[in-house]
Amino acid sequence: MLQLRECILSVVPDAEEVISYGMPAFRVDGTIVAGLLANKTYVGYYPFSGTVLPALPEALASFRQTKSALHVPLDRTLSRPLVRTLIRLRLAQSRPTSRSVRAPGASARHHRR
């Protein structure tokens, strides 16, 4: 688990280490980008998003996973490039896109004519 922690911090060195949902987590610009939880046979990597892991099926094919966690066996680790990709995907989700930005005073409701 410490090796994965160090890898995350090498990718986002300014990340704030916090506890979220009872696990060590890493916050960047107000967004939790990763969490870690040790288990008897694996370390759980939690991207705090249900869409990050499904976005990388080939890269993660050799790991067991749930909708919210990647199970990294104790005798393996995630590569730095893969951790970088996971975190970049998570950060991209937290940033507004130009389509989601509205002009001041604009309503989110659609009006029928």
C-alpha positions in Angstrom: 0.0 0.0 0.0 2.9 2.4 0.8 4.3 1.8 -2.7 1.0 2.8 -4.3 0.7 5.8 -2.0 4.2 7.0 -3.1 3.2 6.4 -6.7 0.1 8.6 -6.4 2.1 11.3 -4.7 4.7 11.2 -7.5 1.9 11.9 -10.0 0.1 14.6 -7.9 2.8 15.8 -5.4 0.6 18.7 -4.2 -2.3 16.3 -3.3 -3.7 16.7 0.2 -3.9 13.5 2.1 -7.2 13.1 3.8 -9.6 10.5 5.1 -12.7 9.9 3.0 -15.3 7.2 3.5 -13.0 5.8 6.2 -10.0 5.3 3.9 -6.8 7.2 3.1 -7.5 9.4 0.1 -5.9 12.1 -2.0 -7.6 15.4 -2.7 -6.5 17.8 -5.6 -8.2 21.1 -6.0 -11.1 20.1 -3.8 -11.7 16.8 -5.6 -10.9 13.3 -4.2 -8.9 11.7 -7.0 -7.9 8.4 -5.4 -8.4 6.3 -2.2 -6.6 3.3 -0.9 -7.8 0.5 1.4 -5.7 -2.5 2.4 -7.3 -5.9 2.4 -5.9 -9.3 3.3 -5.1 -10.3 -0.3 -5.1 -7.0 -2.2 -5.0 -3.2 -2.0 -8.2 -1.5 -3.2 -7.6 1.5 -5.4 -10.7 3.7 -5.4 -11.0 6.5 -8.1 -14.1 8.0 -6.4 -16.0 7.8 -9.7 -18.0 5.0 -11.2 -16.9 5.9 -14.7 -13.1 6.0 -14.5 -12.4 2.2 -14.3 -14.8 1.3 -17.2 -13.0 3.9 -19.4 -9.9 1.7 -19.4 -11.0 -1.9 -20.0 -7.8 -3.0 -21.7 -5.4 -1.4 -19.3 -7.2 -2.9 -16.3 -8.1 -6.3 -17.7 -5.5 -8.1 -15.6 -7.0 -6.8 -12.3 -10.1 -7.8 -10.5 -12.5 -5.0 -10.0 -15.8 -3.8 -8.8 -17.8 -0.8 -10.1 -16.0 1.4 -7.6 -12.6 -0.3 -6.9 -9.6 -1.9 -8.6 -8.2 -4.8 -6.6 -4.4 -4.8 -6.8 -2.8 -8.1 -5.5 -0.3 -7.6 -2.8 2.5 -9.0 -5.0 1.8 -6.4 -7.8 1.4 -2.7 -8.1 0.0 -0.2 -10.6 2.5 1.4 -13.0 3.1 5.1 -12.7 1.8 5.7 -16.2 -1.5 3.9 -15.3 -1.9 5.8 -12.1 -1.3 9.0 -14.0 -4.0 8.1 -16.5 -6.5 7.1 -13.7 -5.9 10.4 -11.9 -6.1 12.5 -15.1 -9.4 10.9 -16.0 -10.7 11.7 -12.5 -9.5 15.3 -12.6 -11.0 15.7 -16.1 -14.4 14.7 -14.7 -14.2 17.3 -12.0 -13.5 20.2 -14.3 -16.5 21.9 -16.0 -16.7 21.7 -19.8 -17.6 24.6 -22.0 -21.0 23.0 -22.6 -21.8 22.8 -18.9 -21.0 26.4 -18.2 -24.0 28.7 -18.3 -24.1 32.5 -18.6 -24.8 34.3 -15.3 -28.5 34.3 -14.6 -29.3 31.5 -17.2 -31.8 28.9 -16.1 -31.1 25.2 -16.2 -34.7 24.6 -17.1 -35.9 24.2 -20.6 -39.0 26.2 -21.4 -41.7 25.0 -23.8 -43.0 27.4 -26.4 
